[in-house]
Amino acid sequence: MKTEEQNNGIHNIILVHVARTWERIRLKQPYEEMPQDNIGSACNAIPEIAYDIYKSDIIQKLIDYKKDDWCWRTMTKGYAEMSDIYIEKKAEEIIYNNYILNL
């Protein structure tokens, strides 16, 4: 797998987790509404959040590990869920700090 494809794969994973986190938070809000509740606004906010997480030091180190397939397989055995937890916690933090306060 080429590095660019690997990077896109990681970005897509982050994007899905951010969207899931956005929806979980939305369902907890009064009237189940977010400040950017129309599809166009949410479609702008979610990719922006995903990109911020993608550019974080932790994810960039993960990408560096992924360049070495042996290292990637060794590192991720049993730890894949840890990256999911990191991504969703980071998304939650960004959403609450930058979007929920605008309600």
Buried (B, 14 or more C-beta within 10 A) or exposed (E): EEEEEBBEEBBEBBBBBBBBBBEEBBEEEEEEEBBBEEEEEBEEBBBEBBEBBBEBEEBEEBBEBBEEEEEBEEBBEEEEEEBBEBBBEBBBEBBEEBBBEEE
